[in-house]
Amino acid sequence: MADDSKHLNIYIHKILEFLKKLDRAVGYKEIEDNTGISILKHPDLIKAFRTNDKLLFENNTVRFVPSYVIRSVDDLLDILKTVNSQEGIEMAKLEDSPFDIKPFINQLKQENKIIILKDLDSSEIVFYNESVFPFVSEEIKSLWASVKVPNYYDIINELNQAGLKGSDNPTVVKNRVIKKTVSKKSKRRITITNTHVKGLDLQNLDDSDS
């Protein structure tokens, strides 16, 4: 039973890959000729296909129904515009198409009309770029770069000269200078009362005390 289920999944995958390449309904015979798998000989295969919302059965034909029908770059752009810009669309769903949309993706990327981000599982999400700015010529860019912006103090002076009151006058903070006080060693004053003492020398008294 496990082997039958495994083979059934292989058949489904192989047929789906073939149908994805065609933008039309395909008969059972054409499917068998290109895949080697007979749908009519596998009742379980028919049952599995009928429950697949990606396949449309009609008059003994099968048609693959992609998530989005994208036949041109305009189709892709219109689809992205109609989706919530905060959610975007998975790249895998956009590529689930009979047409190769890579050229459309590359064109819109070059025109800066889409943004592609990677999700946590490394899958790519495509967003329509709503913040598209018009093209600016090199002459305008050069003129913009040549404009000099005056500094704050020059603007204040210009306003004052024109009699306009801007913000408060700029306050220049000066570094506070702390004066160091050098303490001088005070000399001890000695009062001599017994000047009449014989042999007493008072001339070098200050020097010896310093």
C-alpha positions as CSV (number, residue, x, y, z in Angstrom):
1,M,0.0,0.0,0.0
2,A,2.9,2.3,0.8
3,D,4.5,1.6,-2.5
4,D,1.2,2.3,-4.4
5,S,0.9,5.7,-2.6
6,K,4.5,6.6,-3.4
7,H,4.0,5.7,-7.1
8,L,0.8,7.7,-7.1
9,N,2.5,10.8,-5.7
10,I,5.2,10.5,-8.4
11,Y,2.6,10.2,-11.1
12,I,0.8,13.3,-9.8
13,H,3.9,15.3,-9.7
14,K,5.1,14.3,-13.1
15,I,1.7,15.1,-14.7
16,L,1.4,18.4,-12.9
17,E,4.9,19.5,-14.1
18,F,3.8,18.7,-17.7
19,L,0.5,20.5,-17.4
20,K,2.1,23.6,-15.9
21,K,4.0,24.2,-19.1
22,L,0.8,24.4,-21.2
23,D,-1.7,27.3,-21.1
24,R,-4.6,25.1,-22.4
25,A,-6.6,22.0,-21.8
26,V,-4.8,18.7,-22.5
27,G,-6.4,15.3,-23.4
28,Y,-5.6,12.1,-21.6
29,K,-3.9,10.7,-24.7
30,E,-1.5,13.6,-24.9
31,I,-0.7,13.3,-21.3
32,E,0.1,9.6,-21.7
33,D,2.3,10.3,-24.8
34,N,4.4,12.9,-23.0
35,T,4.6,11.3,-19.5
36,G,4.1,7.6,-20.1
37,I,1.3,7.6,-17.6
38,S,-2.2,6.5,-18.5
39,I,-4.8,8.3,-16.3
40,L,-7.6,5.9,-17.4
41,K,-5.6,2.9,-16.0
42,H,-5.2,4.5,-12.6
43,P,-8.6,5.2,-11.0
44,D,-6.9,6.4,-7.8
45,L,-5.0,8.9,-9.9
46,I,-8.3,10.3,-11.4
47,K,-9.8,10.6,-7.9
48,A,-6.7,12.4,-6.6
49,F,-6.7,14.8,-9.5
50,R,-10.4,15.6,-9.1
51,T,-9.8,16.8,-5.5
52,N,-6.9,19.0,-6.6
53,D,-8.1,22.7,-7.0
54,K,-5.2,23.3,-9.4
55,L,-6.7,21.0,-12.0
56,L,-9.9,21.5,-14.1
57,F,-11.5,18.4,-15.7
58,E,-13.7,19.0,-18.7
59,N,-14.7,16.7,-21.6
60,N,-11.9,14.1,-21.0
61,T,-9.3,16.9,-20.8
62,V,-7.3,18.3,-17.9
63,R,-6.2,21.9,-17.5
64,F,-3.8,23.3,-15.0
65,V,-5.2,26.4,-13.2
66,P,-2.3,28.6,-11.9
67,S,-2.6,30.8,-8.8
68,Y,-2.3,33.9,-11.1
69,V,-2.6,34.2,-14.9
70,I,0.5,36.1,-16.0
71,R,1.1,36.5,-19.7
72,S,2.8,39.8,-19.7
73,V,4.7,42.3,-17.5
74,D,1.5,44.4,-17.3
75,D,-0.4,41.3,-15.9
76,L,2.2,40.9,-13.2
77,L,2.1,44.6,-12.3
78,D,-1.7,44.7,-12.1
79,I,-1.8,41.6,-9.9
80,L,0.8,43.1,-7.5
81,K,-1.2,46.4,-7.3
82,T,-4.4,44.7,-6.3
83,V,-2.8,42.8,-3.4
84,N,-2.3,44.3,0.0
85,S,1.0,46.1,-0.2
86,Q,2.0,45.0,3.3
87,E,1.6,41.3,2.5
88,G,3.0,40.9,-1.0
89,I,2.9,37.6,-3.0
90,E,5.1,34.6,-2.7
91,M,7.4,34.3,-5.7
92,A,6.6,30.5,-5.9
93,K,2.9,31.4,-6.5
94,L,3.8,33.9,-9.2
95,E,6.1,31.4,-10.9
96,D,3.3,28.8,-10.8
97,S,2.4,29.7,-14.3
98,P,2.7,28.3,-17.8
99,F,4.8,31.3,-18.8
100,D,8.3,32.1,-17.7
101,I,7.8,35.3,-15.6
102,K,11.5,35.8,-14.8
103,P,11.9,38.4,-17.6
104,F,8.9,40.3,-16.2
105,I,10.4,40.2,-12.7
106,N,13.8,41.5,-13.9
107,Q,12.2,44.3,-15.9
108,L,10.1,45.5,-12.9
109,K,13.1,45.3,-10.7
110,Q,15.2,47.5,-13.0
111,E,12.3,50.0,-13.2
112,N,12.2,50.0,-9.4
113,K,8.5,49.1,-9.5
114,I,8.8,46.0,-7.2
115,I,10.6,45.1,-4.0
116,I,11.7,41.5,-3.3
117,L,12.3,40.4,0.3
118,K,13.2,37.1,1.8
119,D,11.0,35.5,4.4
120,L,12.2,33.6,7.5
121,D,12.2,30.4,5.5
122,S,14.2,32.0,2.7
123,S,11.2,32.1,0.4
124,E,11.0,35.3,-1.7
125,I,8.1,37.7,-1.3
126,V,7.3,40.2,-4.0
127,F,5.8,43.7,-3.2
128,Y,4.6,46.5,-5.4
129,N,6.8,49.5,-4.8
130,E,4.3,52.3,-4.0
131,S,7.0,54.9,-3.3
132,V,8.2,55.2,-6.9
133,F,9.7,58.6,-7.5
134,P,9.9,60.3,-10.9
135,F,13.2,60.3,-12.8
136,V,15.5,63.2,-11.9
137,S,18.0,64.4,-14.6
138,E,21.7,64.7,-13.9
139,E,21.4,68.5,-14.4
140,I,18.9,68.7,-11.5
141,K,21.1,66.5,-9.3
142,S,24.1,68.7,-10.0
143,L,22.2,71.8,-9.2
144,W,21.0,70.3,-5.9
145,A,24.5,69.2,-5.0
146,S,25.9,72.8,-5.6
147,V,23.5,74.4,-3.1
148,K,25.4,75.4,0.0
149,V,23.6,75.3,3.3
150,P,24.9,78.0,5.7
151,N,25.7,77.1,9.3
152,Y,23.5,77.9,12.2
153,Y,25.3,81.0,13.4
154,D,25.4,82.6,9.9
155,I,21.6,82.0,9.7
156,I,21.1,83.7,13.0
157,N,23.2,86.7,12.0
158,E,21.3,87.0,8.7
159,L,18.0,87.0,10.5
160,N,19.1,89.6,12.9
161,Q,20.4,91.9,10.1
162,A,17.0,91.5,8.4
163,G,15.2,92.5,11.5
164,L,13.7,89.0,11.9
165,K,13.8,87.2,15.2
166,G,14.9,83.6,15.0
167,S,15.6,81.4,17.9
168,D,17.4,82.8,20.9
169,N,20.9,84.1,20.3
170,P,23.3,81.2,20.3
171,T,25.0,80.8,23.6
172,V,28.7,80.2,23.5
173,V,29.8,78.1,26.3
174,K,33.2,79.0,27.5
175,N,35.3,76.7,29.4
176,R,35.5,77.7,33.0
177,V,39.0,78.6,34.0
178,I,39.8,77.6,37.6
179,K,42.5,79.6,39.1
180,K,44.9,77.7,41.2
181,T,45.6,79.3,44.5
182,V,49.2,78.9,45.5
183,S,49.5,78.8,49.2
184,K,52.5,80.6,50.6
185,K,54.1,79.2,53.7
186,S,53.6,81.8,56.3
187,K,56.6,82.7,58.4
188,R,56.2,82.3,62.1
189,R,56.5,85.6,63.9
190,I,58.6,85.5,67.0
191,T,58.5,88.2,69.5
192,I,61.7,88.7,71.3
193,T,61.5,90.2,74.6
194,N,64.8,89.5,76.2
195,T,66.9,91.5,73.8
196,H,69.4,92.1,76.4
197,V,70.5,88.5,76.7
198,K,74.1,88.3,76.0
199,G,75.2,86.4,72.9
200,L,71.8,86.3,71.2
201,D,72.0,86.6,67.3
202,L,68.8,87.9,65.8
203,Q,70.0,88.5,62.1
204,N,69.6,84.9,60.8
205,L,66.5,84.0,62.7
206,D,64.1,84.2,59.7
207,D,66.4,82.1,57.4
208,S,66.8,79.4,59.9
209,D,63.0,79.1,60.4
210,S,62.1,78.8,56.7
